[in-house]
């Protein structure tokens, strides 16, 4: 690919890949969707420590939390300290607290918190990419609007539950650096 605005995007490599795919009409929405999912899982791996996930998970498990309310507050403050300075971790903490306040418990509560955090992160990433393209000297407003539409379309189709499970398990799908279509039949479908 040519040296495009995605190269100077101040985000991780996975998000640069998302921008590169969204900017190129030769890649369909499924390619962009896979790249977004990969970027979210990688963000979770880098910004959500395993100790933090264990502490938060313990808060959603039923049992002795009713007996020791002070311990719950202590555990939550310890969990918050683990993610200071980590944007996605802090966002997950906020979402987890909200889920606990809503009365959600068990594995479903943890999953809902991660889903909310990843959904918010996906939209923030899309806005950051769009803003970068708007400000970049070798880009245009039309190009930025096109990227916004492609990213919004991909995020709206994102299986956030599956992505949250991958993030909680710490498993990235390991997408290729850039998807390469080799033959005519593998490219973007032509409209009739």
C-alpha positions as CSV (number, residue, x, y, z in Angstrom):
1,X,0.0,0.0,0.0
2,X,1.0,3.5,-0.5
3,X,2.2,5.7,2.3
4,X,-1.1,7.1,3.5
5,X,-2.4,9.1,6.5
6,X,-2.8,5.9,8.5
7,X,1.0,5.7,8.8
8,X,1.2,8.8,11.0
9,X,-1.9,7.9,13.1
10,X,-1.0,8.2,16.8
11,X,-2.5,4.8,17.7
12,X,-1.2,1.2,18.0
13,X,-0.3,-0.7,14.9
14,X,-3.6,-2.7,15.0
15,X,-5.6,0.6,14.8
16,X,-3.4,1.8,12.0
17,X,-4.3,-1.4,10.2
18,X,-8.0,-0.6,10.8
19,X,-7.5,2.8,9.3
20,X,-5.7,1.4,6.3
21,X,-8.4,-1.1,5.5
22,X,-11.2,1.4,6.1
23,X,-9.5,3.9,3.8
24,X,-9.3,1.4,0.9
25,X,-12.5,0.4,-0.9
26,X,-10.8,-2.8,-2.1
27,X,-11.4,-4.2,1.4
28,X,-15.0,-5.1,2.3
29,X,-16.7,-4.4,5.7
30,X,-15.8,-7.9,6.9
31,X,-12.1,-7.2,6.6
32,X,-12.5,-3.9,8.5
33,X,-14.7,-5.7,11.1
34,X,-12.0,-8.4,11.7
35,X,-9.4,-5.7,12.1
36,X,-11.4,-3.8,14.6
37,X,-12.0,-6.9,16.6
38,X,-8.3,-7.7,16.6
39,X,-7.4,-4.1,17.7
40,X,-9.9,-4.2,20.6
41,X,-8.5,-7.6,21.8
42,X,-5.0,-6.3,21.6
43,X,-5.9,-3.1,23.5
44,X,-7.4,-5.3,26.2
45,X,-4.3,-7.4,26.4
46,X,-2.1,-4.3,26.8
47,X,-4.4,-2.2,29.0
48,X,-6.3,-4.7,31.2
49,X,-4.0,-6.6,33.6
50,X,-4.9,-10.2,34.5
51,X,-4.9,-9.3,38.2
52,X,-7.4,-6.6,37.6
53,X,-9.7,-9.0,35.7
54,X,-9.5,-11.5,38.6
55,X,-10.3,-8.8,41.2
56,X,-13.3,-7.5,39.2
57,X,-14.4,-11.1,38.4
58,X,-14.5,-11.8,42.1
59,X,-16.8,-8.9,42.7
60,X,-19.4,-10.5,40.4
61,X,-19.3,-13.9,42.0
62,X,-22.2,-14.5,44.5
63,X,-21.4,-15.7,48.0
64,X,-19.6,-14.1,50.8
65,X,-19.8,-10.5,49.4
66,X,-23.0,-10.0,51.4
67,X,-21.1,-10.9,54.7
68,X,-18.2,-8.5,54.2
69,X,-19.3,-5.2,52.5
70,X,-16.1,-3.4,53.6
71,X,-14.0,-6.0,51.9
72,X,-15.8,-5.3,48.6
73,X,-15.0,-1.6,48.8
74,X,-11.4,-2.4,49.6
75,X,-11.1,-4.9,46.7
76,X,-12.6,-2.3,44.3
77,X,-10.2,0.4,45.4
78,X,-7.3,-2.1,44.9
79,X,-8.6,-3.0,41.4
80,X,-8.9,0.7,40.5
81,X,-5.2,1.3,41.5
82,X,-4.2,-1.5,39.1
83,X,-5.6,0.4,36.1
84,X,-4.5,3.9,36.9
85,X,-3.1,5.3,33.6
86,X,-4.6,2.5,31.5
87,X,-7.5,4.0,29.4
88,X,-9.3,0.7,28.6
89,X,-8.7,-0.7,32.1
90,X,-10.1,2.5,33.7
91,X,-13.1,2.3,31.3
92,X,-13.7,-1.3,32.2
93,X,-13.5,-0.4,35.9
94,X,-16.2,2.2,35.4
95,X,-18.4,-0.2,33.4
96,X,-17.9,-3.0,36.0
97,X,-19.0,-0.6,38.9
98,X,-22.1,0.4,36.9
99,X,-23.0,-3.3,36.2
100,X,-22.6,-4.0,40.0
101,X,-24.8,-1.1,40.8
102,X,-27.4,-2.4,38.3
103,X,-27.4,-5.7,40.2
104,X,-25.7,-7.8,37.5
105,X,-23.8,-10.7,38.8
106,X,-21.8,-13.8,37.7
107,X,-20.1,-14.3,34.4
108,X,-22.8,-12.4,32.6
109,X,-22.1,-9.3,34.6
110,X,-18.3,-9.4,33.9
111,X,-19.1,-10.0,30.2
112,X,-21.6,-7.1,30.1
113,X,-19.0,-4.8,31.6
114,X,-16.3,-5.8,29.1
115,X,-18.8,-5.5,26.2
116,X,-19.7,-1.9,27.3
117,X,-16.0,-1.0,27.6
118,X,-15.1,-2.4,24.2
119,X,-18.1,-0.9,22.4
120,X,-17.1,2.5,23.8
121,X,-13.5,1.9,22.8
122,X,-14.4,0.9,19.3
123,X,-16.4,4.2,18.8
124,X,-13.6,6.2,20.3
125,X,-11.1,4.6,18.0
126,X,-13.3,5.4,15.0
127,X,-13.6,9.0,16.0
128,X,-9.9,9.3,16.5
129,X,-9.2,7.8,13.0
130,X,-11.7,10.2,11.4
131,X,-10.3,13.2,13.2
132,X,-6.8,12.3,12.1
133,X,-7.9,12.0,8.5
134,X,-9.7,15.4,8.7
135,X,-6.5,17.1,10.0
136,X,-4.0,15.3,7.8
137,X,-2.6,17.5,5.0
138,X,-2.7,14.7,2.4
139,X,-6.3,13.8,3.2
140,X,-9.7,15.4,2.5
141,X,-13.0,15.9,4.2
142,X,-14.6,13.6,1.7
143,X,-12.1,10.9,2.5
144,X,-12.6,11.3,6.3
145,X,-16.4,11.1,5.8
146,X,-16.0,7.9,3.8
147,X,-13.8,6.3,6.5
148,X,-16.4,7.3,9.1
149,X,-19.1,5.6,7.2
150,X,-17.1,2.4,6.7
151,X,-16.0,2.3,10.3
152,X,-19.6,2.9,11.6
153,X,-20.9,0.2,9.3
154,X,-18.3,-2.3,10.5
155,X,-18.7,-1.4,14.2
156,X,-22.5,-1.8,13.9
157,X,-21.9,-5.4,12.7
158,X,-19.3,-6.2,15.4
159,X,-20.0,-9.3,17.5
160,X,-19.2,-7.5,20.7
161,X,-20.0,-10.6,22.8
162,X,-17.5,-12.7,21.0
163,X,-14.9,-9.9,21.1
164,X,-15.5,-9.5,24.9
165,X,-15.0,-13.2,25.5
166,X,-11.7,-13.2,23.5
167,X,-10.6,-10.1,25.5
168,X,-11.5,-11.7,28.8
169,X,-9.6,-14.9,27.9
170,X,-6.7,-12.8,26.6
171,X,-6.8,-14.4,23.1
172,X,-6.2,-12.4,20.0
173,X,-7.2,-13.9,16.6
174,X,-3.8,-12.8,15.2
175,X,-4.9,-11.2,12.0
176,X,-2.4,-10.9,9.2
177,X,-0.6,-7.5,9.0
178,X,-2.8,-6.6,6.1
179,X,-5.3,-8.9,4.4
180,X,-4.2,-9.6,0.9
181,X,-6.7,-10.8,-1.7
182,X,-4.9,-13.0,-4.3
183,X,-7.4,-13.8,-7.0
184,X,-10.3,-12.1,-8.8
185,X,-12.8,-14.3,-6.9
186,X,-11.4,-13.2,-3.5
187,X,-11.8,-9.5,-3.9
188,X,-14.6,-7.2,-3.0
189,X,-17.8,-8.4,-4.7
190,X,-18.8,-6.3,-7.7
191,X,-22.3,-4.7,-7.7
192,X,-24.6,-5.8,-10.5
